[in-house]
Amino acid sequence: MVPSVLRIGALATQCGVSIDTIRYYERCKLLPRAVRSRGGFRLFAPDAVERIRFIKQAQALGFSLDEVGALLTPGGAATCRSVRDLLQAKLTALDEQMRAMQEFRHVLTAHLAACERELQQRGEAAECPVMADITRSQRR
């Protein structure tokens, strides 16, 4: 049976976040303001679980909380265009990061090969070619 409301501690436990995180999301208007019990406890609707999980997943994918807020904004075509533009910008940034990581991977692969060659050719007398390159570049 799904509870009709969740107290903040139960919501935090279900979502794997802290109570402070939930309070923060509420202040940032990422979560609707909770109703209060007679005792002053925050009471959240069960759909808050899915909303918090969405927020955490979006953050894990690189979205800022401001961007997550834009994604959570209901609306028509204008909102859809805004979300589309945000997603396109994220994809462009991701493509750039992947390109930079591929370039860095090639550099690391070349350094690894240079180390392997030096160790095979000179054994215990080997001098690290990577460190030699760094030292040379610092002298310039």
C-alpha contacts under 8 A as a table, 3 or more apart, distances in Angstrom:
res1	aa1	res2	aa2	distance
2	V	46	P	7.54
3	P	6	L	6.76
3	P	46	P	6.94
4	S	45	A	6.51
4	S	46	P	6.47
5	V	43	L	5.74
5	V	44	F	5.31
5	V	45	A	4.86
5	V	46	P	5.95
6	L	10	A	6.04
6	L	11	L	5.87
6	L	43	L	5.37
6	L	44	F	4.99
6	L	45	A	6.32
6	L	46	P	6.50
7	R	10	A	5.47
7	R	11	L	6.23
7	R	41	F	6.79
7	R	42	R	5.78
7	R	43	L	4.78
7	R	44	F	6.29
8	I	11	L	5.03
8	I	12	A	6.03
8	I	19	I	6.40
8	I	22	I	7.48
8	I	41	F	7.67
8	I	42	R	5.91
8	I	43	L	6.57
8	I	44	F	7.08
9	G	12	A	5.09
9	G	13	T	6.19
9	G	19	I	6.24
10	A	13	T	5.11
10	A	14	Q	6.14
11	L	14	Q	5.16
11	L	15	C	6.18
11	L	44	F	7.68
11	L	48	A	7.76
11	L	49	V	6.58
12	A	15	C	5.25
12	A	16	G	5.83
12	A	17	V	5.04
12	A	18	S	5.50
12	A	19	I	5.58
12	A	22	I	6.98
13	T	16	G	5.17
13	T	17	V	6.61
13	T	18	S	7.63
14	Q	49	V	7.11
15	C	49	V	6.20
15	C	52	I	6.75
15	C	53	R	6.36
17	V	21	T	6.31
17	V	22	I	7.42
18	S	21	T	5.12
18	S	22	I	6.68
19	I	22	I	5.21
19	I	23	R	6.33
20	D	23	R	5.00
20	D	24	Y	6.04
21	T	24	Y	4.97
21	T	25	Y	6.14
22	I	25	Y	5.07
22	I	26	E	6.16
22	I	31	L	7.93
23	R	26	E	5.04
23	R	27	R	6.26
24	Y	27	R	5.03
24	Y	28	C	6.14
25	Y	28	C	5.02
25	Y	29	K	6.09
25	Y	30	L	5.04
25	Y	31	L	5.66
26	E	29	K	4.98
26	E	30	L	5.85
26	E	31	L	4.75
26	E	32	P	6.28
26	E	33	R	5.88
26	E	34	A	7.89
27	R	30	L	7.66
28	C	31	L	7.64
29	K	32	P	6.19
29	K	33	R	7.45
29	K	69	G	7.74
30	L	68	V	7.87
30	L	69	G	5.85
30	L	72	L	7.51
31	L	48	A	7.15
31	L	51	R	7.48
31	L	52	I	7.85
34	A	42	R	5.47
34	A	43	L	5.49
34	A	44	F	5.38
35	V	42	R	5.87
35	V	43	L	5.37
35	V	44	F	6.89
36	R	39	G	7.56
36	R	40	G	5.21
36	R	41	F	5.30
36	R	42	R	4.75
36	R	43	L	5.71
37	S	40	G	5.03
37	S	41	F	5.15
37	S	42	R	6.56
37	S	43	L	6.69
38	R	41	F	7.45
44	F	48	A	6.40
45	A	48	A	5.73
46	P	49	V	5.97
46	P	50	E	7.99
47	D	50	E	5.47
47	D	51	R	6.43
48	A	51	R	4.94
48	A	52	I	6.06
49	V	52	I	5.35
49	V	53	R	6.21
50	E	53	R	5.03
50	E	54	F	6.06
51	R	54	F	5.05
51	R	55	I	6.25
52	I	55	I	4.96
52	I	56	K	6.20
53	R	56	K	5.16
53	R	57	Q	6.07
54	F	57	Q	5.08
54	F	58	A	6.03
55	I	58	A	5.19
55	I	59	Q	6.16
55	I	65	L	7.79
55	I	68	V	6.44
56	K	59	Q	5.05
56	K	60	A	6.14
57	Q	60	A	5.02
57	Q	61	L	6.35
58	A	61	L	5.06
58	A	62	G	6.56
58	A	63	F	5.48
58	A	68	V	6.66
59	Q	62	G	5.11
59	Q	63	F	4.77
59	Q	64	S	6.12
59	Q	65	L	7.13
59	Q	68	V	7.60
60	A	63	F	7.26
63	F	67	E	5.77
63	F	68	V	6.21
64	S	67	E	5.09
64	S	68	V	6.17
65	L	68	V	4.84
65	L	69	G	6.08
66	D	69	G	5.03
66	D	70	A	6.47
67	E	70	A	5.02
67	E	71	L	6.32
67	E	86	L	7.63
68	V	71	L	4.94
68	V	72	L	6.22
69	G	72	L	5.09
69	G	73	T	6.33
70	A	73	T	5.26
70	A	82	S	7.89
70	A	83	V	6.98
71	L	83	V	6.08
73	T	79	T	7.23
74	P	79	T	7.10
75	G	78	A	7.10
75	G	79	T	5.23
75	G	80	C	7.24
76	G	79	T	5.54
76	G	80	C	6.18
77	A	80	C	4.88
77	A	81	R	6.06
78	A	81	R	5.17
78	A	82	S	6.23
79	T	82	S	4.96
79	T	83	V	6.13
80	C	83	V	5.12
80	C	84	R	6.02
81	R	84	R	4.92
81	R	85	D	6.10
82	S	85	D	5.15
82	S	86	L	6.20
83	V	86	L	5.00
83	V	87	L	6.08
84	R	87	L	5.14
84	R	88	Q	6.09
85	D	88	Q	5.03
85	D	89	A	6.14
86	L	89	A	5.15
86	L	90	K	6.26
87	L	90	K	5.04
87	L	91	L	6.17
88	Q	91	L	5.07
88	Q	92	T	6.16
89	A	92	T	5.10
89	A	93	A	6.18
90	K	93	A	5.09
90	K	94	L	6.01
91	L	94	L	4.95
91	L	95	D	6.06
92	T	95	D	5.13
92	T	96	E	6.32
93	A	96	E	5.11
93	A	97	Q	6.22
94	L	97	Q	5.02
94	L	98	M	6.11
95	D	98	M	5.10
95	D	99	R	6.18
96	E	99	R	5.07
96	E	100	A	6.18
97	Q	100	A	5.09
97	Q	101	M	6.06
98	M	101	M	4.99
98	M	102	Q	6.10
99	R	102	Q	5.12
99	R	103	E	6.30
100	A	103	E	5.12
100	A	104	F	6.18
101	M	104	F	4.98
101	M	105	R	5.99
102	Q	105	R	4.93
102	Q	106	H	6.33
103	E	106	H	5.19
103	E	107	V	6.46
104	F	107	V	5.02
104	F	108	L	6.20
105	R	108	L	5.09
105	R	109	T	6.06
106	H	109	T	5.02
106	H	110	A	6.19
107	V	110	A	5.19
107	V	111	H	6.25
108	L	111	H	5.02
108	L	112	L	6.06
109	T	112	L	5.07
109	T	113	A	6.19
110	A	113	A	5.13
110	A	114	A	6.19
111	H	114	A	5.04
111	H	115	C	6.21
111	H	129	P	7.77
111	H	130	V	6.12
112	L	115	C	5.12
112	L	116	E	6.19
113	A	116	E	5.04
113	A	117	R	6.14
114	A	117	R	5.15
114	A	118	E	6.17
114	A	129	P	6.45
114	A	130	V	7.53
115	C	118	E	5.16
115	C	119	L	6.12
115	C	128	C	6.28
115	C	129	P	6.27
115	C	130	V	7.23
116	E	119	L	5.20
116	E	120	Q	6.10
117	R	120	Q	5.14
117	R	121	Q	6.03
118	E	121	Q	5.20
118	E	122	R	5.79
118	E	123	G	7.36
118	E	126	A	5.80
118	E	127	E	7.16
118	E	128	C	7.25
118	E	129	P	7.25
119	L	122	R	5.40
119	L	123	G	4.73
119	L	124	E	7.30
119	L	126	A	5.55
120	Q	123	G	5.68
121	Q	126	A	7.73
122	R	125	A	5.28
122	R	126	A	4.82
123	G	126	A	5.48
127	E	132	A	7.72
128	C	131	M	5.44
128	C	132	A	6.30
129	P	132	A	4.88
129	P	133	D	6.11
130	V	133	D	5.14
130	V	134	I	6.32
131	M	134	I	5.01
131	M	135	T	6.06
132	A	135	T	5.08
132	A	136	R	6.11
133	D	136	R	5.12
133	D	137	S	6.13
134	I	137	S	5.17
134	I	138	Q	6.23
135	T	138	Q	5.20
135	T	139	R	6.50
136	R	139	R	5.28
136	R	140	R	6.81
137	S	140	R	5.46
